[in-house]
Amino acid sequence: MVIKKRNQLRGLLSELNSTVLFDEPMNKYTSFSIGGPAEAMVFPRDERDMSKIIHIARVEKIPLFILGKGSNLLVSDKGLHGIVASLSSNLSGECFRQIVQTKELNNRVYLYAGAGVALTRLLRFTIQNGLSGLEFTAGIPGSFGGAVIMNAGSYGKEIKDVLDSVRIIDRDGCPADIPAKDISFKYRGTAIHGKAIAGAVLRLRKGDKEKIEKTVQENLLMKKKSQPLNKPSAGSIFKNPGSTRAWELIDSVGMRGASVGGACVSPVHANFIVNTGRATAGDVISLIRQIGSRVEKDTGITLELEVKIVGK
């Protein structure tokens, strides 16, 4: 039955112009360096192929997961069923990794960036071109598409503050551009009614290169001092509950430095779980449960996950 299913999946994906890998280890594609194999990993060449992938998944009722840089993600040790569409790899189409100026109006410059563009590369582009608005993303890992979906933020600013429009591919495989004002954003989340984000247009301001770079370096230095950026992690594990900081709650109940197997609550930042080099998804999940249980028992506050857990 498994062989028949695998052959069926191969047949369905053979009509694509994209690279397809089977049983591809997900630990190669996540910032946690954790995760079992993806049943089929596809690197779409263009929006047309992405549309075909969405259509195949919908018609055949095959699970579909869209992958960026895998920075806010914990993949099960057993891996992922169905199709994983990777937009950030060099094997993926340039349309998902391009940065293009679309227009300039007064002091505003509009940039289109593909969903697979690394935030670090996008920030570097804005510095080189003297464009201000993304300085707050310094030190935030992951892809631009992931940042849009998560409404990533820091230093009191969020991606929604600089978005002009978002290009999606809907559940029928049709592309559409949605004005940012028509999208519902929330803290670390976005209600976008589409199957995949192909890219988005940013609304930035012209600025002084040296001043922009100085702000970026200051923000990055603060992140390096307060976060374990040199260890494999998925960023913040829990959302901040209201005005309270999750790390303060975790620290207050004595969980800083706690560990399960190869997963450890970072001594640098208590809302980060780091992979010491041999952690499994099971280790991380067990530690997450311990933290949540302890915080709820001692403080009465239920922590909500920020990291996305997926897999079998």
C-alpha positions as YAML, in Angstrom:
chain: A
units: angstrom
residues:
- id: 1
  name: MET
  ca: [0.00, 0.00, 0.00]
- id: 2
  name: VAL
  ca: [2.86, 2.38, 0.91]
- id: 3
  name: ILE
  ca: [4.67, 1.60, -2.37]
- id: 4
  name: LYS
  ca: [1.46, 2.14, -4.37]
- id: 5
  name: LYS
  ca: [0.90, 5.49, -2.65]
- id: 6
  name: ARG
  ca: [4.49, 6.57, -3.25]
- id: 7
  name: ASN
  ca: [4.30, 5.65, -6.95]
- id: 8
  name: GLN
  ca: [1.02, 7.59, -7.22]
- id: 9
  name: LEU
  ca: [2.66, 10.67, -5.70]
- id: 10
  name: ARG
  ca: [5.64, 10.35, -8.07]
- id: 11
  name: GLY
  ca: [3.26, 10.15, -11.00]
- id: 12
  name: LEU
  ca: [1.27, 13.21, -9.93]
- id: 13
  name: LEU
  ca: [4.40, 15.33, -9.46]
- id: 14
  name: SER
  ca: [6.11, 14.17, -12.66]
- id: 15
  name: GLU
  ca: [4.17, 16.73, -14.72]
- id: 16
  name: LEU
  ca: [5.92, 19.60, -12.94]
- id: 17
  name: ASN
  ca: [8.98, 21.41, -14.27]
- id: 18
  name: SER
  ca: [10.27, 21.58, -10.70]
- id: 19
  name: THR
  ca: [12.89, 19.55, -8.84]
- id: 20
  name: VAL
  ca: [11.28, 16.90, -6.62]
- id: 21
  name: LEU
  ca: [13.08, 14.99, -3.86]
- id: 22
  name: PHE
  ca: [11.58, 12.08, -1.94]
- id: 23
  name: ASP
  ca: [12.22, 11.20, 1.73]
- id: 24
  name: GLU
  ca: [14.25, 14.39, 2.10]
- id: 25
  name: PRO
  ca: [15.41, 15.00, 5.73]
- id: 26
  name: MET
  ca: [13.75, 18.11, 7.10]
- id: 27
  name: ASN
  ca: [16.54, 18.77, 9.60]
- id: 28
  name: LYS
  ca: [18.49, 20.23, 6.65]
- id: 29
  name: TYR
  ca: [15.80, 22.90, 6.16]
- id: 30
  name: THR
  ca: [14.97, 24.09, 9.69]
- id: 31
  name: SER
  ca: [16.86, 26.48, 11.95]
- id: 32
  name: PHE
  ca: [16.32, 23.96, 14.77]
- id: 33
  name: SER
  ca: [18.24, 21.33, 12.74]
- id: 34
  name: ILE
  ca: [15.49, 18.91, 13.74]
- id: 35
  name: GLY
  ca: [12.94, 16.95, 11.71]
- id: 36
  name: GLY
  ca: [12.28, 13.63, 9.99]
- id: 37
  name: PRO
  ca: [11.85, 13.12, 6.23]
- id: 38
  name: ALA
  ca: [9.42, 14.92, 3.96]
- id: 39
  name: GLU
  ca: [7.53, 12.39, 1.85]
- id: 40
  name: ALA
  ca: [7.95, 14.62, -1.21]
- id: 41
  name: MET
  ca: [9.80, 17.94, -1.26]
- id: 42
  name: VAL
  ca: [9.14, 20.13, -4.29]
- id: 43
  name: PHE
  ca: [11.09, 23.23, -5.29]
- id: 44
  name: PRO
  ca: [8.59, 25.11, -7.50]
- id: 45
  name: ARG
  ca: [10.21, 26.77, -10.52]
- id: 46
  name: ASP
  ca: [7.57, 29.50, -10.86]
- id: 47
  name: GLU
  ca: [4.07, 30.56, -9.85]
- id: 48
  name: ARG
  ca: [2.57, 28.31, -12.52]
- id: 49
  name: ASP
  ca: [4.17, 25.24, -10.97]
- id: 50
  name: MET
  ca: [3.15, 26.41, -7.49]
- id: 51
  name: SER
  ca: [-0.42, 26.67, -8.76]
- id: 52
  name: LYS
  ca: [-0.21, 23.11, -10.12]
- id: 53
  name: ILE
  ca: [1.11, 21.86, -6.77]
- id: 54
  name: ILE
  ca: [-1.79, 23.49, -4.93]
- id: 55
  name: HIS
  ca: [-4.27, 22.06, -7.45]
- id: 56
  name: ILE
  ca: [-2.83, 18.53, -7.15]
- id: 57
  name: ALA
  ca: [-2.89, 18.68, -3.36]
- id: 58
  name: ARG
  ca: [-6.49, 19.92, -3.27]
- id: 59
  name: VAL
  ca: [-7.92, 17.50, -5.85]
- id: 60
  name: GLU
  ca: [-6.04, 14.45, -4.54]
- id: 61
  name: LYS
  ca: [-6.52, 15.46, -0.88]
- id: 62
  name: ILE
  ca: [-2.77, 15.39, -0.23]
- id: 63
  name: PRO
  ca: [-1.38, 17.40, 2.72]
- id: 64
  name: LEU
  ca: [0.62, 20.43, 1.54]
- id: 65
  name: PHE
  ca: [3.06, 22.44, 3.62]
- id: 66
  name: ILE
  ca: [4.72, 25.64, 2.35]
- id: 67
  name: LEU
  ca: [8.29, 26.02, 3.61]
- id: 68
  name: GLY
  ca: [10.41, 29.15, 3.83]
- id: 69
  name: LYS
  ca: [13.64, 29.17, 5.84]
- id: 70
  name: GLY
  ca: [12.12, 26.96, 8.55]
- id: 71
  name: SER
  ca: [13.01, 29.37, 11.36]
- id: 72
  name: ASN
  ca: [9.80, 29.24, 13.41]
- id: 73
  name: LEU
  ca: [9.24, 25.55, 12.93]
- id: 74
  name: LEU
  ca: [9.51, 22.25, 14.78]
- id: 75
  name: VAL
  ca: [9.08, 19.22, 12.52]
- id: 76
  name: SER
  ca: [8.18, 15.84, 13.99]
- id: 77
  name: ASP
  ca: [10.87, 13.16, 14.19]
- id: 78
  name: LYS
  ca: [8.66, 11.06, 11.89]
- id: 79
  name: GLY
  ca: [8.63, 13.82, 9.29]
- id: 80
  name: LEU
  ca: [5.85, 15.12, 7.08]
- id: 81
  name: HIS
  ca: [3.22, 13.33, 5.00]
- id: 82
  name: GLY
  ca: [2.39, 14.60, 1.55]
- id: 83
  name: ILE
  ca: [4.08, 17.51, -0.21]
- id: 84
  name: VAL
  ca: [6.45, 20.14, 1.14]
- id: 85
  name: ALA
  ca: [6.92, 23.10, -1.24]
- id: 86
  name: SER
  ca: [10.21, 24.88, -0.55]
- id: 87
  name: LEU
  ca: [10.42, 28.51, -1.70]
- id: 88
  name: SER
  ca: [13.77, 29.59, -0.23]
- id: 89
  name: SER
  ca: [16.14, 27.01, -1.69]
- id: 90
  name: ASN
  ca: [18.45, 27.77, -4.62]
- id: 91
  name: LEU
  ca: [16.56, 24.97, -6.37]
- id: 92
  name: SER
  ca: [13.38, 27.06, -6.21]
- id: 93
  name: GLY
  ca: [12.42, 29.58, -8.89]
- id: 94
  name: GLU
  ca: [13.99, 33.05, -8.93]
- id: 95
  name: CYS
  ca: [10.50, 34.60, -8.78]
- id: 96
  name: PHE
  ca: [10.29, 33.48, -5.14]
- id: 97
  name: ARG
  ca: [13.73, 34.91, -4.30]
- id: 98
  name: GLN
  ca: [13.77, 38.20, -6.22]
- id: 99
  name: ILE
  ca: [13.85, 41.78, -4.91]
- id: 100
  name: VAL
  ca: [12.57, 44.38, -7.37]
- id: 101
  name: GLN
  ca: [11.72, 48.08, -7.03]
- id: 102
  name: THR
  ca: [8.22, 48.55, -8.40]
- id: 103
  name: LYS
  ca: [7.76, 52.31, -8.10]
- id: 104
  name: GLU
  ca: [8.88, 55.50, -6.39]
- id: 105
  name: LEU
  ca: [6.48, 58.15, -5.17]
- id: 106
  name: ASN
  ca: [7.73, 61.30, -3.42]
- id: 107
  name: ASN
  ca: [9.91, 60.02, -0.60]
- id: 108
  name: ARG
  ca: [8.46, 56.49, -0.76]
- id: 109
  name: VAL
  ca: [10.06, 53.53, -2.52]
- id: 110
  name: TYR
  ca: [8.06, 50.36, -3.15]
- id: 111
  name: LEU
  ca: [9.90, 47.02, -3.23]
- id: 112
  name: TYR
  ca: [8.52, 43.65, -4.29]
- id: 113
  name: ALA
  ca: [10.24, 40.74, -2.52]
- id: 114
  name: GLY
  ca: [9.53, 37.07, -3.13]
- id: 115
  name: ALA
  ca: [8.32, 34.96, -0.23]
- id: 116
  name: GLY
  ca: [11.51, 32.89, -0.27]
- id: 117
  name: VAL
  ca: [13.86, 35.87, 0.18]
- id: 118
  name: ALA
  ca: [15.86, 35.62, 3.40]
- id: 119
  name: LEU
  ca: [15.08, 38.53, 5.73]
- id: 120
  name: THR
  ca: [18.82, 39.08, 6.24]
- id: 121
  name: ARG
  ca: [19.30, 39.50, 2.47]
- id: 122
  name: LEU
  ca: [16.30, 41.82, 2.20]
- id: 123
  name: LEU
  ca: [17.60, 43.98, 5.04]
- id: 124
  name: ARG
  ca: [21.05, 44.11, 3.43]
- id: 125
  name: PHE
  ca: [19.45, 45.26, 0.15]
- id: 126
  name: THR
  ca: [17.65, 48.12, 1.91]
- id: 127
  name: ILE
  ca: [20.85, 49.26, 3.61]
- id: 128
  name: GLN
  ca: [22.78, 49.25, 0.32]
- id: 129
  name: ASN
  ca: [20.05, 51.27, -1.37]
- id: 130
  name: GLY
  ca: [19.43, 53.72, 1.46]
- id: 131
  name: LEU
  ca: [15.90, 52.57, 2.23]
- id: 132
  name: SER
  ca: [14.53, 52.89, 5.75]
- id: 133
  name: GLY
  ca: [11.75, 50.91, 7.41]
- id: 134
  name: LEU
  ca: [13.11, 47.41, 7.98]
- id: 135
  name: GLU
  ca: [15.77, 48.22, 10.59]
- id: 136
  name: PHE
  ca: [13.66, 46.49, 13.26]
- id: 137
  name: THR
  ca: [14.11, 43.12, 11.50]
- id: 138
  name: ALA
  ca: [17.84, 42.98, 12.34]
- id: 139
  name: GLY
  ca: [18.51, 39.62, 13.96]
- id: 140
  name: ILE
  ca: [15.15, 38.11, 12.96]
- id: 141
  name: PRO
  ca: [15.84, 34.87, 11.05]
- id: 142
  name: GLY
  ca: [13.75, 33.27, 8.33]
- id: 143
  name: SER
  ca: [12.15, 34.16, 5.03]
- id: 144
  name: PHE
  ca: [10.16, 37.23, 4.05]
- id: 145
  name: GLY
  ca: [7.04, 35.11, 3.42]
- id: 146
  name: GLY
  ca: [7.31, 33.62, 6.89]
- id: 147
  name: ALA
  ca: [7.72, 37.08, 8.38]
- id: 148
  name: VAL
  ca: [4.52, 38.22, 6.63]
- id: 149
  name: ILE
  ca: [2.54, 35.19, 7.83]
- id: 150
  name: MET
  ca: [3.81, 35.61, 11.39]
- id: 151
  name: ASN
  ca: [3.63, 39.42, 11.30]
- id: 152
  name: ALA
  ca: [7.17, 39.30, 12.65]
- id: 153
  name: GLY
  ca: [8.20, 42.17, 14.83]
- id: 154
  name: SER
  ca: [10.72, 43.66, 17.23]
- id: 155
  name: TYR
  ca: [11.39, 46.95, 19.03]
- id: 156
  name: GLY
  ca: [7.70, 47.88, 18.90]
- id: 157
  name: LYS
  ca: [7.36, 47.51, 15.13]
- id: 158
  name: GLU
  ca: [5.86, 44.78, 12.93]
- id: 159
  name: ILE
  ca: [5.95, 43.74, 9.27]
- id: 160
  name: LYS
  ca: [2.39, 45.01, 8.82]
- id: 161
  name: ASP
  ca: [3.68, 48.55, 9.41]
- id: 162
  name: VAL
  ca: [5.65, 48.52, 6.14]
- id: 163
  name: LEU
  ca: [3.46, 46.30, 3.93]
- id: 164
  name: ASP
  ca: [1.66, 47.73, 0.91]
- id: 165
  name: SER
  ca: [0.22, 44.53, -0.59]
- id: 166
  name: VAL
  ca: [0.61, 40.74, -0.49]
- id: 167
  name: ARG
  ca: [0.65, 38.42, -3.50]
- id: 168
  name: ILE
  ca: [-1.03, 35.08, -2.79]
- id: 169
  name: ILE
  ca: [-1.87, 31.93, -4.69]
- id: 170
  name: ASP
  ca: [-5.34, 30.91, -3.58]
- id: 171
  name: ARG
  ca: [-6.75, 27.45, -2.92]
- id: 172
  name: ASP
  ca: [-7.78, 27.13, -6.57]
- id: 173
  name: GLY
  ca: [-4.21, 27.90, -7.68]
- id: 174
  name: CYS
  ca: [-4.99, 31.43, -8.87]
- id: 175
  name: PRO
  ca: [-2.62, 34.32, -8.07]
- id: 176
  name: ALA
  ca: [-4.01, 37.54, -6.59]
- id: 177
  name: ASP
  ca: [-2.65, 40.76, -5.09]
- id: 178
  name: ILE
  ca: [-4.31, 41.87, -1.84]
- id: 179
  name: PRO
  ca: [-3.88, 45.38, -0.41]
- id: 180
  name: ALA
  ca: [-2.40, 45.25, 3.10]
- id: 181
  name: LYS
  ca: [-5.30, 47.37, 4.39]
- id: 182
  name: ASP
  ca: [-7.67, 44.50, 3.52]
- id: 183
  name: ILE
  ca: [-5.69, 41.96, 5.55]
- id: 184
  name: SER
  ca: [-6.35, 41.27, 9.22]
- id: 185
  name: PHE
  ca: [-3.10, 41.34, 11.21]
- id: 186
  name: LYS
  ca: [-2.63, 40.41, 14.84]
- id: 187
  name: TYR
  ca: [0.24, 39.83, 17.25]
- id: 188
  name: ARG
  ca: [2.43, 37.19, 15.59]
- id: 189
  name: GLY
  ca: [-0.22, 36.23, 13.09]
- id: 190
  name: THR
  ca: [-1.97, 37.16, 9.86]
- id: 191
  name: ALA
  ca: [-5.36, 36.12, 8.49]
- id: 192
  name: ILE
  ca: [-4.57, 35.63, 4.81]
- id: 193
  name: HIS
  ca: [-7.13, 33.56, 2.96]
- id: 194
  name: GLY
  ca: [-4.81, 31.88, 0.49]
- id: 195
  name: LYS
  ca: [-2.85, 28.67, 0.21]
- id: 196
  name: ALA
  ca: [0.56, 30.26, -0.39]
- id: 197
  name: ILE
  ca: [2.23, 33.66, -0.24]
- id: 198
  name: ALA
  ca: [4.27, 34.27, -3.39]
- id: 199
  name: GLY
  ca: [5.66, 37.62, -2.26]
- id: 200
  name: ALA
  ca: [4.72, 41.09, -1.06]
- id: 201
  name: VAL
  ca: [5.30, 44.78, -1.72]
- id: 202
  name: LEU
  ca: [7.01, 46.86, 0.95]
- id: 203
  name: ARG
  ca: [6.50, 50.58, 1.39]
- id: 204
  name: LEU
  ca: [9.82, 52.09, 2.52]
- id: 205
  name: ARG
  ca: [11.31, 55.58, 2.87]
- id: 206
  name: LYS
  ca: [14.46, 57.08, 1.41]
- id: 207
  name: GLY
  ca: [17.06, 57.59, 4.10]
- id: 208
  name: ASP
  ca: [20.71, 58.04, 4.93]
- id: 209
  name: LYS
  ca: [22.69, 54.82, 4.37]
- id: 210
  name: GLU
  ca: [25.07, 55.40, 7.27]
- id: 211
  name: LYS
  ca: [22.25, 56.16, 9.69]
- id: 212
  name: ILE
  ca: [20.25, 53.11, 8.57]
- id: 213
  name: GLU
  ca: [23.27, 50.82, 8.91]
- id: 214
  name: LYS
  ca: [24.11, 52.24, 12.35]
- id: 215
  name: THR
  ca: [20.56, 51.52, 13.57]
- id: 216
  name: VAL
  ca: [20.72, 47.99, 12.15]
- id: 217
  name: GLN
  ca: [24.06, 47.29, 13.84]
- id: 218
  name: GLU
  ca: [22.77, 48.63, 17.17]
- id: 219
  name: ASN
  ca: [19.66, 46.43, 16.94]
- id: 220
  name: LEU
  ca: [21.75, 43.41, 15.97]
- id: 221
  name: LEU
  ca: [24.15, 43.97, 18.86]
- id: 222
  name: MET
  ca: [21.23, 44.07, 21.30]
- id: 223
  name: LYS
  ca: [19.88, 40.81, 19.84]
- id: 224
  name: LYS
  ca: [23.29, 39.11, 20.10]
- id: 225
  name: LYS
  ca: [23.56, 40.12, 23.75]
- id: 226
  name: SER
  ca: [20.07, 38.95, 24.68]
- id: 227
  name: GLN
  ca: [19.42, 35.94, 22.40]
- id: 228
  name: PRO
  ca: [21.32, 32.70, 21.66]
- id: 229
  name: LEU
  ca: [21.81, 33.46, 17.96]
- id: 230
  name: ASN
  ca: [24.81, 31.08, 17.77]
- id: 231
  name: LYS
  ca: [22.75, 27.99, 18.69]
- id: 232
  name: PRO
  ca: [20.16, 26.08, 16.59]
- id: 233
  name: SER
  ca: [16.71, 27.20, 17.73]
- id: 234
  name: ALA
  ca: [13.30, 28.18, 16.38]
- id: 235
  name: GLY
  ca: [13.30, 31.64, 17.94]
- id: 236
  name: SER
  ca: [10.75, 32.46, 20.63]
- id: 237
  name: ILE
  ca: [8.85, 29.36, 21.73]
- id: 238
  name: PHE
  ca: [5.89, 31.14, 23.36]
- id: 239
  name: LYS
  ca: [4.00, 34.35, 22.58]
- id: 240
  name: ASN
  ca: [4.08, 37.11, 25.16]
- id: 241
  name: PRO
  ca: [0.79, 36.97, 27.11]
- id: 242
  name: GLY
  ca: [-0.42, 40.55, 26.94]
- id: 243
  name: SER
  ca: [2.04, 43.02, 28.45]
- id: 244
  name: THR
  ca: [3.86, 40.25, 30.32]
- id: 245
  name: ARG
  ca: [6.99, 38.79, 28.74]
- id: 246
  name: ALA
  ca: [7.03, 35.02, 28.35]
- id: 247
  name: TRP
  ca: [10.71, 34.76, 29.24]
- id: 248
  name: GLU
  ca: [10.10, 36.49, 32.58]
- id: 249
  name: LEU
  ca: [7.40, 33.95, 33.48]
- id: 250
  name: ILE
  ca: [9.60, 31.02, 32.46]
- id: 251
  name: ASP
  ca: [12.50, 32.47, 34.43]
- id: 252
  name: SER
  ca: [10.33, 33.12, 37.48]
- id: 253
  name: VAL
  ca: [9.36, 29.45, 37.78]
- id: 254
  name: GLY
  ca: [12.96, 28.26, 37.61]
- id: 255
  name: MET
  ca: [12.95, 26.78, 34.11]
- id: 256
  name: ARG
  ca: [15.93, 28.71, 32.71]
- id: 257
  name: GLY
  ca: [18.60, 26.10, 31.86]
- id: 258
  name: ALA
  ca: [16.18, 23.15, 32.18]
- id: 259
  name: SER
  ca: [16.76, 20.37, 29.66]
- id: 260
  name: VAL
  ca: [15.31, 17.20, 28.20]
- id: 261
  name: GLY
  ca: [17.71, 15.09, 26.15]
- id: 262
  name: GLY
  ca: [19.44, 17.44, 23.73]
- id: 263
  name: ALA
  ca: [16.93, 20.26, 24.14]
- id: 264
  name: CYS
  ca: [17.74, 23.01, 26.61]
- id: 265
  name: VAL
  ca: [16.07, 26.24, 27.78]
- id: 266
  name: SER
  ca: [18.70, 28.80, 26.85]
- id: 267
  name: PRO
  ca: [20.63, 30.37, 29.76]
- id: 268
  name: VAL
  ca: [20.78, 33.53, 27.58]
- id: 269
  name: HIS
  ca: [17.04, 33.88, 26.92]
- id: 270
  name: ALA
  ca: [14.47, 31.75, 28.76]
- id: 271
  name: ASN
  ca: [11.94, 31.85, 25.89]
- id: 272
  name: PHE
  ca: [14.39, 30.09, 23.57]
- id: 273
  name: ILE
  ca: [14.90, 26.35, 23.48]
- id: 274
  name: VAL
  ca: [18.21, 25.45, 21.84]
- id: 275
  name: ASN
  ca: [19.41, 22.25, 20.21]
- id: 276
  name: THR
  ca: [22.66, 21.29, 21.90]
- id: 277
  name: GLY
  ca: [23.51, 19.05, 18.95]
- id: 278
  name: ARG
  ca: [21.50, 15.89, 19.50]
- id: 279
  name: ALA
  ca: [17.99, 17.09, 20.29]
- id: 280
  name: THR
  ca: [14.93, 15.36, 18.83]
- id: 281
  name: ALA
  ca: [11.52, 16.89, 18.26]
- id: 282
  name: GLY
  ca: [10.32, 14.65, 21.08]
- id: 283
  name: ASP
  ca: [12.84, 16.26, 23.45]
- id: 284
  name: VAL
  ca: [11.67, 19.75, 22.51]
- id: 285
  name: ILE
  ca: [7.97, 18.91, 22.83]
- id: 286
  name: SER
  ca: [8.54, 17.32, 26.24]
- id: 287
  name: LEU
  ca: [10.39, 20.43, 27.42]
- id: 288
  name: ILE
  ca: [7.67, 22.72, 26.03]
- id: 289
  name: ARG
  ca: [5.05, 20.77, 27.98]
- id: 290
  name: GLN
  ca: [7.10, 20.99, 31.18]
- id: 291
  name: ILE
  ca: [7.50, 24.76, 30.80]
- id: 292
  name: GLY
  ca: [3.81, 25.32, 30.03]
- id: 293
  name: SER
  ca: [2.71, 23.15, 32.93]
- id: 294
  name: ARG
  ca: [5.05, 24.81, 35.43]
- id: 295
  name: VAL
  ca: [4.12, 28.35, 34.38]
- id: 296
  name: GLU
  ca: [0.38, 27.60, 34.53]
- id: 297
  name: LYS
  ca: [0.68, 25.88, 37.91]
- id: 298
  name: ASP
  ca: [2.77, 28.61, 39.53]
- id: 299
  name: THR
  ca: [1.33, 31.74, 37.90]
- id: 300
  name: GLY
  ca: [-2.09, 30.74, 36.57]
- id: 301
  name: ILE
  ca: [-1.11, 31.97, 33.09]
- id: 302
  name: THR
  ca: [-1.47, 29.67, 30.09]
- id: 303
  name: LEU
  ca: [1.31, 30.25, 27.56]
- id: 304
  name: GLU
  ca: [0.44, 30.10, 23.85]
- id: 305
  name: LEU
  ca: [2.92, 28.64, 21.39]
- id: 306
  name: GLU
  ca: [4.60, 30.92, 18.88]
- id: 307
  name: VAL
  ca: [6.60, 28.13, 17.24]
- id: 308
  name: LYS
  ca: [4.68, 25.99, 14.75]
- id: 309
  name: ILE
  ca: [4.77, 22.24, 15.36]
- id: 310
  name: VAL
  ca: [4.06, 20.07, 12.30]
- id: 311
  name: GLY
  ca: [4.39, 16.46, 11.23]
- id: 312
  name: LYS
  ca: [3.17, 12.94, 11.62]
...
